Amino acid sequence: MIRLNDPSIAFGPDSAADLLRCYGALRRALTELVGATGAQLYISRNWQPVGDAIGEPVAETSTPSLHTFFVWPGSTTAASALVRPAHHRSAVQRTEDVDDGLREWLASNTETKSEPGSEGPLPSDSPAPEGPSVPAESAPEGWENRAFHVEPARAIPGNDFRVGHWTALPRSPVASLDQVDTAALLELVQGIEDIAWHTSPRHAGISVWATDLWGASPSIEIFAREHGNDDRLASFVEAGGLDLPHPDGAVPAGAVPAENAGTSAKPSPTVEK
């Protein structure tokens, strides 16, 4: 988890650049230490999950937090953990070796090896990323030349951008999310809020899932949220929206049978405060 030291700090150029820098350090460390091949990142705004919280970690109420789920051979994936109801999840055990190695790596790498927007190092033998092929006519009005292409996940004719679930892709190839230009990230954040505000019915908050596989252009899923009948994110995860190709071909640790995914044997506790 990456979180602000001071929750009163605004999300602006400095904090956004530092967020990318911290994520980049973790990416390089875990790639070197355990052979990480990708990561998925979750962040929410003005939103806390309730009940089963399928598809999202239980949010912290005090400080905006970026949940990062790295994947490497034999690791638990975000999808295999978060397809379970919140009260059925348990922490992975025996993580001391990874934790110790990560602390040692960070202590010996106090200077970042790359900055956001630079040609930072990729894991060895990673292929060059390919740029997404995105038709400009499907972008929101005024977005044709923005750094990210945004489109509805499931378009509704005549109501394309009020569907409550959108995807975003960087127009220029980047090796990983920490190579995204800070200004482009801030532009995307503001644009997401502008689009989500016009959903029908009007949203209460926003949840974002980003998938970052080394050497491929990252993709971002954006969900407008509302309490009550909001099942977009749960349906997305239960249908395999967060599934990743596993590095060693093994069944992800913690996977649950499809017939048990997202079901609850007892009423779920309310985790919103």
C-alpha positions as a Python dict, from the first residue, in 0.01 Angstrom:
ca = {
    (1, 'M'): (0, 0, 0),
    (2, 'I'): (127, 346, -90),
    (3, 'R'): (-26, 628, 108),
    (4, 'L'): (35, 994, 180),
    (5, 'N'): (238, 1073, 490),
    (6, 'D'): (9, 1372, 541),
    (7, 'P'): (-354, 1316, 431),
    (8, 'S'): (-402, 1692, 396),
    (9, 'I'): (-159, 1704, 102),
    (10, 'A'): (-344, 1784, -221),
    (11, 'F'): (-319, 1553, -521),
    (12, 'G'): (-113, 1780, -745),
    (13, 'P'): (207, 1769, -952),
    (14, 'D'): (440, 1704, -656),
    (15, 'S'): (237, 1433, -484),
    (16, 'A'): (149, 1266, -817),
    (17, 'A'): (515, 1258, -919),
    (18, 'D'): (610, 1109, -582),
    (19, 'L'): (334, 848, -612),
    (20, 'L'): (476, 737, -948),
    (21, 'R'): (830, 739, -808),
    (22, 'C'): (733, 518, -511),
    (23, 'Y'): (547, 275, -734),
    (24, 'G'): (844, 261, -973),
    (25, 'A'): (1080, 177, -687),
    (26, 'L'): (855, -108, -574),
    (27, 'R'): (824, -234, -931),
    (28, 'R'): (1198, -248, -982),
    (29, 'A'): (1261, -401, -640),
    (30, 'L'): (1012, -684, -675),
    (31, 'T'): (1115, -753, -1033),
    (32, 'E'): (1473, -798, -916),
    (33, 'L'): (1393, -986, -595),
    (34, 'V'): (1117, -1228, -693),
    (35, 'G'): (1077, -1196, -1070),
    (36, 'A'): (760, -986, -1065),
    (37, 'T'): (599, -967, -1409),
    (38, 'G'): (322, -716, -1347),
    (39, 'A'): (106, -534, -1099),
    (40, 'Q'): (-251, -421, -1050),
    (41, 'L'): (-333, -103, -864),
    (42, 'Y'): (-656, 11, -699),
    (43, 'I'): (-753, 354, -576),
    (44, 'S'): (-1089, 507, -488),
    (45, 'R'): (-1216, 859, -443),
    (46, 'N'): (-1512, 952, -224),
    (47, 'W'): (-1595, 585, -194),
    (48, 'Q'): (-1572, 305, 59),
    (49, 'P'): (-1694, -49, -10),
    (50, 'V'): (-1968, -207, 197),
    (51, 'G'): (-2081, -564, 249),
    (52, 'D'): (-1894, -830, 52),
    (53, 'A'): (-1678, -568, -127),
    (54, 'I'): (-1625, -804, -421),
    (55, 'G'): (-1348, -673, -642),
    (56, 'E'): (-1203, -415, -406),
    (57, 'P'): (-993, -407, -91),
    (58, 'V'): (-1152, -277, 225),
    (59, 'A'): (-1061, 90, 216),
    (60, 'E'): (-887, 285, 487),
    (61, 'T'): (-1101, 571, 609),
    (62, 'S'): (-830, 814, 715),
    (63, 'T'): (-588, 852, 425),
    (64, 'P'): (-616, 813, 47),
    (65, 'S'): (-433, 490, -35),
    (66, 'L'): (-304, 319, -348),
    (67, 'H'): (-335, -58, -310),
    (68, 'T'): (-71, -238, -516),
    (69, 'F'): (-93, -608, -602),
    (70, 'F'): (224, -747, -764),
    (71, 'V'): (231, -1083, -935),
    (72, 'W'): (524, -1324, -970),
    (73, 'P'): (554, -1702, -1014),
    (74, 'G'): (355, -1871, -739),
    (75, 'S'): (211, -1551, -593),
    (76, 'T'): (-147, -1477, -497),
    (77, 'T'): (-323, -1252, -748),
    (78, 'A'): (-558, -964, -679),
    (79, 'A'): (-838, -1144, -862),
    (80, 'S'): (-806, -1468, -664),
    (81, 'A'): (-820, -1276, -335),
    (82, 'L'): (-1083, -1014, -413),
    (83, 'V'): (-1336, -1245, -575),
    (84, 'R'): (-1396, -1365, -218),
    (85, 'P'): (-1628, -1174, 16),
    (86, 'A'): (-1434, -940, 242),
    (87, 'H'): (-1496, -1144, 558),
    (88, 'H'): (-1365, -1463, 390),
    (89, 'R'): (-1026, -1320, 300),
    (90, 'S'): (-711, -1393, 497),
    (91, 'A'): (-362, -1254, 481),
    (92, 'V'): (-92, -1449, 300),
    (93, 'Q'): (145, -1613, 547),
    (94, 'R'): (524, -1657, 546),
    (95, 'T'): (614, -1332, 375),
    (96, 'E'): (920, -1259, 590),
    (97, 'D'): (1177, -1335, 320),
    (98, 'V'): (1016, -1105, 66),
    (99, 'D'): (966, -836, 329),
    (100, 'D'): (1327, -852, 445),
    (101, 'G'): (1457, -848, 89),
    (102, 'L'): (1239, -553, -1),
    (103, 'R'): (1359, -353, 300),
    (104, 'E'): (1723, -426, 215),
    (105, 'W'): (1672, -332, -150),
    (106, 'L'): (1503, -3, -65),
    (107, 'A'): (1771, 80, 191),
    (108, 'S'): (2048, 27, -67),
    (109, 'N'): (1866, 207, -349),
    (110, 'T'): (1792, 543, -194),
    (111, 'E'): (1832, 720, -529),
    (112, 'T'): (1564, 641, -785),
    (113, 'K'): (1694, 489, -1105),
    (114, 'S'): (1440, 666, -1324),
    (115, 'E'): (1195, 950, -1308),
    (116, 'P'): (835, 957, -1431),
    (117, 'G'): (823, 1009, -1805),
    (118, 'S'): (1183, 896, -1862),
    (119, 'E'): (1308, 589, -2041),
    (120, 'G'): (1328, 388, -1719),
    (121, 'P'): (1465, 33, -1708),
    (122, 'L'): (1246, -260, -1797),
    (123, 'P'): (1294, -612, -1663),
    (124, 'S'): (1537, -802, -1884),
    (125, 'D'): (1409, -946, -2213),
    (126, 'S'): (1078, -757, -2188),
    (127, 'P'): (936, -679, -2533),
    (128, 'A'): (896, -321, -2642),
    (129, 'P'): (546, -197, -2564),
    (130, 'E'): (303, -150, -2847),
    (131, 'G'): (88, 156, -2866),
    (132, 'P'): (-289, 105, -2842),
    (133, 'S'): (-495, 137, -3156),
    (134, 'V'): (-779, 367, -3058),
    (135, 'P'): (-1017, 547, -3293),
    (136, 'A'): (-1038, 917, -3216),
    (137, 'E'): (-1409, 932, -3296),
    (138, 'S'): (-1491, 719, -2989),
    (139, 'A'): (-1330, 968, -2749),
    (140, 'P'): (-1532, 1217, -2544),
    (141, 'E'): (-1571, 1556, -2704),
    (142, 'G'): (-1251, 1755, -2663),
    (143, 'W'): (-1040, 1448, -2572),
    (144, 'E'): (-902, 1374, -2919),
    (145, 'N'): (-555, 1510, -2840),
    (146, 'R'): (-529, 1423, -2470),
    (147, 'A'): (-258, 1191, -2341),
    (148, 'F'): (-508, 915, -2254),
    (149, 'H'): (-778, 769, -2474),
    (150, 'V'): (-1100, 706, -2279),
    (151, 'E'): (-1403, 517, -2401),
    (152, 'P'): (-1707, 346, -2247),
    (153, 'A'): (-1653, -20, -2162),
    (154, 'R'): (-1996, -105, -2301),
    (155, 'A'): (-2128, 176, -2516),
    (156, 'I'): (-2497, 262, -2516),
    (157, 'P'): (-2595, 430, -2845),
    (158, 'G'): (-2681, 791, -2783),
    (159, 'N'): (-2564, 770, -2422),
    (160, 'D'): (-2205, 653, -2462),
    (161, 'F'): (-2037, 831, -2177),
    (162, 'R'): (-2304, 794, -1909),
    (163, 'V'): (-2264, 418, -1867),
    (164, 'G'): (-2058, 431, -1546),
    (165, 'H'): (-1768, 209, -1662),
    (166, 'W'): (-1489, 332, -1887),
    (167, 'T'): (-1146, 219, -2000),
    (168, 'A'): (-840, 441, -2043),
    (169, 'L'): (-523, 373, -2242),
    (170, 'P'): (-217, 595, -2289),
    (171, 'R'): (-198, 716, -2649),
    (172, 'S'): (183, 699, -2650),
    (173, 'P'): (354, 369, -2565),
    (174, 'V'): (495, 351, -2213),
    (175, 'A'): (683, 62, -2056),
    (176, 'S'): (495, 81, -1725),
    (177, 'L'): (271, 311, -1527),
    (178, 'D'): (557, 479, -1346),
    (179, 'Q'): (678, 606, -1685),
    (180, 'V'): (356, 802, -1740),
    (181, 'D'): (408, 1177, -1747),
    (182, 'T'): (281, 1343, -1429),
    (183, 'A'): (87, 1608, -1621),
    (184, 'A'): (-86, 1334, -1822),
    (185, 'L'): (-186, 1155, -1501),
    (186, 'L'): (-337, 1472, -1353),
    (187, 'E'): (-520, 1541, -1679),
    (188, 'L'): (-667, 1191, -1668),
    (189, 'V'): (-778, 1231, -1305),
    (190, 'Q'): (-960, 1554, -1380),
    (191, 'G'): (-1113, 1409, -1694),
    (192, 'I'): (-1235, 1099, -1509),
    (193, 'E'): (-1413, 1314, -1253),
    (194, 'D'): (-1570, 1529, -1525),
    (195, 'I'): (-1703, 1223, -1709),
    (196, 'A'): (-1818, 1036, -1399),
    (197, 'W'): (-2010, 1338, -1275),
    (198, 'H'): (-2246, 1305, -1571),
    (199, 'T'): (-2343, 942, -1517),
    (200, 'S'): (-2708, 849, -1486),
    (201, 'P'): (-2785, 828, -1199),
    (202, 'R'): (-2518, 1063, -1068),
    (203, 'H'): (-2229, 881, -904),
    (204, 'A'): (-2129, 890, -538),
    (205, 'G'): (-1762, 807, -589),
    (206, 'I'): (-1507, 654, -824),
    (207, 'S'): (-1303, 333, -817),
    (208, 'V'): (-1008, 273, -1049),
    (209, 'W'): (-824, -49, -1135),
    (210, 'A'): (-502, -28, -1339),
    (211, 'T'): (-326, -331, -1489),
    (212, 'D'): (45, -288, -1556),
    (213, 'L'): (221, -583, -1722),
    (214, 'W'): (590, -518, -1783),
    (215, 'G'): (660, -438, -2147),
    (216, 'A'): (294, -386, -2241),
    (217, 'S'): (101, -63, -2243),
    (218, 'P'): (-96, -31, -1916),
    (219, 'S'): (-475, -29, -1913),
    (220, 'I'): (-710, 140, -1668),
    (221, 'E'): (-1068, 52, -1572),
    (222, 'I'): (-1278, 332, -1424),
    (223, 'F'): (-1604, 275, -1234),
    (224, 'A'): (-1853, 536, -1118),
    (225, 'R'): (-1997, 415, -789),
    (226, 'E'): (-2329, 447, -611),
    (227, 'H'): (-2456, 274, -299),
    (228, 'G'): (-2757, 53, -342),
    (229, 'N'): (-2771, -113, -684),
    (230, 'D'): (-2403, -78, -773),
    (231, 'D'): (-2272, -411, -905),
    (232, 'R'): (-2054, -296, -1196),
    (233, 'L'): (-1722, -368, -1030),
    (234, 'A'): (-1832, -698, -871),
    (235, 'S'): (-1968, -822, -1204),
    (236, 'F'): (-1647, -716, -1379),
    (237, 'V'): (-1427, -911, -1135),
    (238, 'E'): (-1650, -1219, -1119),
    (239, 'A'): (-1644, -1234, -1501),
    (240, 'G'): (-1262, -1243, -1499),
    (241, 'G'): (-1191, -875, -1557),
    (242, 'L'): (-890, -878, -1322),
    (243, 'D'): (-755, -1216, -1431),
    (244, 'L'): (-393, -1217, -1550),
    (245, 'P'): (-188, -1472, -1743),
    (246, 'H'): (4, -1640, -1460),
    (247, 'P'): (383, -1648, -1516),
    (248, 'D'): (428, -2019, -1442),
    (249, 'G'): (93, -2140, -1571),
    (250, 'A'): (-12, -2251, -1222),
    (251, 'V'): (-351, -2189, -1065),
    (252, 'P'): (-315, -1869, -863),
    (253, 'A'): (-273, -1927, -491),
    (254, 'G'): (-596, -1858, -307),
    (255, 'A'): (-820, -1922, -608),
    (256, 'V'): (-1175, -2026, -525),
    (257, 'P'): (-1415, -2243, -726),
    (258, 'A'): (-1638, -2040, -955),
    (259, 'E'): (-1950, -2166, -782),
    (260, 'N'): (-1827, -2018, -452),
    (261, 'A'): (-1697, -1689, -586),
    (262, 'G'): (-1867, -1386, -439),
    (263, 'T'): (-2109, -1584, -225),
    (264, 'S'): (-2153, -1545, 144),
    (265, 'A'): (-2254, -1801, 402),
    (266, 'K'): (-2363, -1533, 645),
    (267, 'P'): (-2458, -1168, 639),
    (268, 'S'): (-2162, -946, 558),
    (269, 'P'): (-2036, -692, 807),
    (270, 'T'): (-2063, -329, 710),
    (271, 'V'): (-1718, -186, 661),
    (272, 'E'): (-1814, 169, 577),
    (273, 'K'): (-1791, 423, 856),
}
